[in-house]
Amino acid sequence: MSLFNNNKKADGLLEDRGLANLDRDAFWQVRAILSELEEEQLLKNSKKVISSDYVAEKAIASYLRAIVEQNWVLIAQNDQIIKGLNSKNKPSAPKK
């Protein structure tokens, strides 16, 4: 089952990573990334990416998952920064 066919799962993954309120463009990009990772079974422990050198490949898969998780943090932080900058740049109502 594709991640896009399971909106609750995708929404839960986004919410868990602080990405539930992304702007529309970033939201769809993140959903596409999640779908790709899910399709390759990289969002969970998977025997698909592990072959004969189990220990080394498990470590590599764990490192890659850690990098992906770090990227979710960076995406969320960048989104907060962009929203903060946009709110500061909006013209304020004239004072009376």
C-alpha positions as CSV (number, residue, x, y, z in Angstrom):
1,M,0.0,0.0,0.0
2,S,1.4,3.3,-1.0
3,L,1.8,6.1,1.5
4,F,-0.4,8.3,-0.6
5,N,-3.2,5.7,-0.4
6,N,-3.0,5.9,3.4
7,N,-3.5,9.6,4.3
8,K,-3.7,8.9,8.1
9,K,-0.3,7.3,8.1
10,A,1.3,10.1,6.0
11,D,-0.3,12.8,8.2
12,G,0.8,11.0,11.3
13,L,4.4,10.8,10.0
14,L,4.3,14.5,9.2
15,E,2.9,15.4,12.5
16,D,5.4,13.3,14.4
17,R,8.2,15.2,12.7
18,G,6.6,18.7,13.3
19,L,5.7,19.1,9.6
20,A,1.9,19.1,9.8
21,N,1.6,22.8,9.0
22,L,4.0,23.2,6.0
23,D,3.1,25.5,3.2
24,R,1.4,23.8,0.3
25,D,4.5,23.4,-2.0
26,A,6.7,22.1,0.8
27,F,3.9,19.8,2.0
28,W,3.6,18.0,-1.3
29,Q,7.4,17.7,-1.7
30,V,7.7,16.1,1.8
31,R,4.8,13.8,1.0
32,A,6.6,12.7,-2.2
33,I,9.8,12.0,-0.2
34,L,7.8,10.0,2.4
35,S,6.1,8.1,-0.4
36,E,9.4,7.2,-2.0
37,L,10.9,6.1,1.3
38,E,7.9,4.0,2.1
39,E,8.0,2.4,-1.3
40,E,11.6,1.4,-0.8
41,Q,10.7,0.3,2.8
42,L,13.2,2.7,4.3
43,L,10.8,4.1,6.9
44,K,11.1,1.0,9.0
45,N,13.7,-1.8,9.6
46,S,13.8,-3.6,6.4
47,K,15.5,-6.7,5.2
48,K,15.2,-5.4,1.7
49,V,18.3,-3.1,2.1
50,I,20.3,-5.7,4.1
51,S,22.2,-8.6,2.4
52,S,25.0,-10.9,3.4
53,D,27.1,-8.3,5.5
54,Y,24.2,-7.9,7.9
55,V,26.0,-5.8,10.6
56,A,27.6,-3.3,8.3
57,E,24.6,-2.9,6.1
58,K,22.3,-2.5,9.1
59,A,24.6,0.2,10.4
60,I,24.5,1.9,7.0
61,A,20.7,1.7,6.9
62,S,20.5,3.1,10.4
63,Y,22.8,6.0,9.5
64,L,20.8,6.8,6.4
65,R,17.5,6.8,8.5
66,A,19.2,9.1,11.0
67,I,20.1,11.5,8.2
68,V,16.6,11.4,6.9
69,E,15.2,12.2,10.3
70,Q,17.7,15.0,10.7
71,N,16.5,16.4,7.4
72,W,12.9,16.4,8.7
73,V,14.1,18.6,11.6
74,L,15.8,21.0,9.2
75,I,12.7,21.2,7.0
76,A,10.6,22.0,10.0
77,Q,13.1,24.6,11.3
78,N,13.3,26.2,7.8
79,D,9.6,26.4,7.6
80,Q,9.4,28.2,10.9
81,I,12.1,30.6,9.9
82,I,10.3,31.3,6.6
83,K,7.0,31.9,8.3
84,G,8.6,34.2,10.8
85,L,10.3,36.2,8.1
86,N,7.1,36.4,6.1
87,S,5.1,37.6,9.1
88,K,7.7,40.4,9.8
89,N,7.6,41.5,6.2
90,K,3.8,41.9,6.0
91,P,2.8,45.5,6.1
92,S,1.2,46.4,9.4
93,A,-2.1,48.4,9.6
94,P,-1.5,52.1,9.9
95,K,-1.8,53.4,13.5
96,K,-4.5,55.9,14.3
